Amino acid sequence: MDLSLLATLGIIHSVALMSPGPDVAMVLRVASSNPPRVALLTATGISLAILLHTLASLTGLSLIIQSSPWLFGLVQLGGASYLGWMGFGALRGALAQWRARSDGAFSRAAPLPLSPFKGFTLGLATNLLNPKALVFFLTLFSALITPQVNLATKSAAAVLLLLLSLAWFCLLALLLTKPGFQAWLKRMQLPIDALTGSLFLLVSVGILGNLLLGLLA
């Protein structure tokens, strides 16, 4: 087993996990108005999606998808549409809260708690349907996992990335759902939704822009 390779993968993945993006934004939004169990399941959904991206890259499935222009285009279109829809929903929620605040009825605009299953599926879809995640893992493994790497190291890499993802997102979920922190997040729900919605829409527009440029090239 190549321990130096695993250490390199672990460091790169850890930096990527902590970078602001749709996954962190989703955990933040869910944790701001839901119990710890729901936030933890959102974190688990994201981590499972990362495992699926890892397995797809290790088995060559991601390479097949990216090598097919029409198939990768469909993946990009579907992922951008989902992220755009999520962004629009977050911005609509922020607008509803702003209107309720203006009318002195902010409490009525508070979002309803999600079911545990809904929290899990939101986390899973947010990462799994993000084409940038597919490209990231394909690039990472193409650069580091050569044909000479044995099955034991590949299997250990998949487990390592899953455990790192679970550790980071579950820790984030637990911290953000602590009573004092969550009370502050609830007061900040409007800007959180606005920022989350803007981030999702920017990622969506960026993916669609790259897709359009590819079609025009």
C-alpha positions, 0 to 999 in steps of 0.5 A: 500500500502506497502510504505517501500517495494516500497522504497526498490524496488526503491533504488535497482532499482536506483542502478542497473540503474546507474550501467554500462551495455548494457543499459547505453552503448546503450544510450551513443552510440546513443547520441554520433551521434544523435539528442536528440529526437532519444536518448530520444526514445532509453531511452523510449525503454529501459524503456518500456522493463523494464516495460515488464520485471517487468510485466512478473515477477509480473505475473509469466511469467518470472518464467515459462520461467526460470523453463523450461530449453529448453525455458530459453535456447532459451531465453539465446541463442537469447539474447546472439546472439543479444548482440553479433551481436550488439557488432560486429557491434560496433567494426566494426564501430570502425575499420572503423573509425580507418582506415578512420583516418589513411587515413585522411578521418575520416569525411567520417566514421562518422555514419549516424543518426538513425531514431527515430523508429530505436532508439526506437527499439534499446533501446527496444531490448537491454534490452528486449533481455538481459537474465540477465535483466530477471533474475535480475527482477525475483530475485528481485521480488521473494525476495521482492514481496511475495504472501501477497503483494496486487495488489495496491502495485504490480501496484505501483511497476510497475509504480515506476520502469517505472518512475525511468527508464524513469527519469534516461535514459531520463536525461542521453540522454538529458545530452549527447546530449547537443551540447558541450557534444555531440561534445566531444562524436563525437571526442570520437566516436572510443573509445566509439564504441570500448568499447561498442562493447567489453561490448556487446561481453563480456556479450554475451560470458558470457551468452553463457558460462553459457548456455554451462556449464548448458548443460554440467552439 
